[in-house]
């Protein structure tokens, strides 16, 4: 199925996406993970069998230069951190759509679809055949 979106519409979409990038709030990559830990003290409740341990402790994990790094997050900051992670996912979605839109713009330009050159578009759309004849076998 052919995409019938005009070059002008694609460029308008690109401008809207760039505006969305400018309106993003604070963001951060990563994942929130809850963890329980045992302290190792023999008299502590966590040393009993079946006890999950101390926690939950919330960790924000992400990749940094090829390594996984973690940061402890206070329970009071969980909603803020979740919103920042959601905003990062929104950034990824907008960038993905921006790249796809730019690919379509570039493809249209390579095909000669420009508002600046109506003659070229007219030539492309004409049904005239080449006058060159193939060599006889």
C-alpha positions as CSV (number, residue, x, y, z in Angstrom):
1,X,0.0,0.0,0.0
2,X,1.5,3.3,-1.1
3,X,1.9,6.1,1.4
4,X,-0.1,9.1,0.1
5,X,1.2,11.7,2.6
6,X,2.5,14.8,0.8
7,X,5.9,16.3,1.4
8,X,4.3,19.3,2.9
9,X,2.3,17.2,5.4
10,X,5.5,15.3,6.3
11,X,7.3,18.6,7.0
12,X,4.4,19.8,9.2
13,X,4.6,16.5,11.1
14,X,8.3,17.1,11.6
15,X,7.7,20.5,13.0
16,X,5.1,19.2,15.5
17,X,7.4,16.4,16.6
18,X,10.2,18.9,17.2
19,X,7.8,21.0,19.2
20,X,7.0,17.9,21.3
21,X,10.7,17.4,22.0
22,X,10.9,21.0,23.3
23,X,8.0,20.4,25.7
24,X,9.4,17.3,27.4
25,X,9.7,17.5,31.2
26,X,12.6,16.2,33.3
27,X,13.4,12.6,32.2
28,X,15.7,9.8,33.0
29,X,16.4,6.3,31.6
30,X,16.2,3.3,33.8
31,X,14.0,0.9,35.6
32,X,12.7,0.8,39.2
33,X,13.2,-2.5,41.0
34,X,12.2,-3.4,44.5
35,X,14.6,-5.5,46.6
36,X,14.7,-7.1,50.0
37,X,17.9,-7.8,51.8
38,X,19.1,-9.8,54.8
39,X,21.4,-7.9,57.2
40,X,23.2,-11.0,58.4
41,X,22.6,-10.5,62.1
42,X,21.7,-13.9,63.7
43,X,19.1,-12.4,66.1
44,X,17.3,-10.2,63.4
45,X,13.9,-11.2,62.0
46,X,15.4,-11.4,58.6
47,X,17.5,-14.4,59.6
48,X,14.4,-16.6,60.1
49,X,13.5,-19.0,57.3
50,X,10.8,-17.6,55.0
51,X,11.3,-14.0,56.1
52,X,11.8,-11.8,53.0
53,X,14.3,-9.5,54.7
54,X,14.5,-5.8,55.1
55,X,12.8,-3.7,52.5
56,X,11.6,-3.0,50.1
57,X,14.5,-1.0,48.9
58,X,13.9,0.7,45.6
59,X,16.7,0.8,43.1
60,X,16.9,2.8,39.9
61,X,19.0,0.7,37.5
62,X,20.3,1.7,34.0
63,X,23.2,1.1,31.7
64,X,26.0,3.6,31.7
65,X,29.0,3.0,29.4
66,X,28.1,-0.6,29.1
67,X,27.8,-1.3,32.8
68,X,24.6,-1.6,34.9
69,X,24.6,1.1,37.6
70,X,22.0,1.3,40.4
71,X,20.9,4.1,42.7
72,X,18.8,3.8,45.8
73,X,15.5,5.8,45.5
74,X,13.6,7.0,48.6
75,X,10.0,5.7,48.8
76,X,8.8,9.3,48.9
77,X,10.4,10.0,45.5
78,X,9.0,6.9,43.7
79,X,6.2,8.8,41.9
80,X,8.6,11.5,40.7
81,X,11.1,8.9,39.4
82,X,8.3,6.9,37.7
83,X,7.2,10.1,35.9
84,X,10.7,10.8,34.8
85,X,11.1,7.3,33.4
86,X,7.7,7.6,31.6
87,X,8.9,10.9,30.1
88,X,12.1,9.2,28.9
89,X,9.9,6.6,27.1
90,X,7.9,9.4,25.6
91,X,11.2,10.9,24.3
92,X,12.0,7.6,22.7
93,X,8.6,7.4,21.0
94,X,8.9,11.0,19.6
95,X,12.4,10.4,18.4
96,X,11.4,7.2,16.7
97,X,8.5,8.9,14.9
98,X,10.8,11.9,14.0
99,X,13.3,9.6,12.4
100,X,10.6,7.7,10.4
101,X,9.2,11.0,9.3
102,X,12.6,12.3,8.2
103,X,13.2,9.0,6.3
104,X,10.0,9.6,4.4
105,X,10.9,13.2,3.7
106,X,14.3,12.1,2.4
107,X,12.8,9.4,0.2
108,X,10.3,11.9,-1.2
109,X,13.1,14.3,-2.0
110,X,15.2,11.6,-3.7
111,X,12.1,10.7,-5.8
112,X,12.0,14.4,-6.9
113,X,8.9,15.4,-4.9
114,X,9.7,19.0,-4.0
115,X,7.4,22.0,-3.9
116,X,10.3,24.0,-5.3
117,X,10.5,22.0,-8.6
118,X,7.1,21.4,-10.1
119,X,8.6,20.7,-13.5
120,X,10.6,17.8,-12.2
121,X,7.5,16.3,-10.5
122,X,5.6,16.8,-13.8
123,X,8.3,15.0,-15.8
124,X,8.3,12.1,-13.3
125,X,4.6,11.7,-13.6
126,X,4.4,11.9,-17.4
127,X,3.8,8.7,-19.3
128,X,6.2,9.5,-22.1
129,X,8.4,6.6,-23.2
130,X,12.1,6.7,-24.1
131,X,12.9,6.9,-27.8
132,X,15.9,4.7,-27.4
133,X,15.5,1.4,-29.1
134,X,16.9,-1.9,-28.0
135,X,19.6,-3.5,-30.1
136,X,18.3,-6.4,-32.3
137,X,19.4,-9.8,-31.2
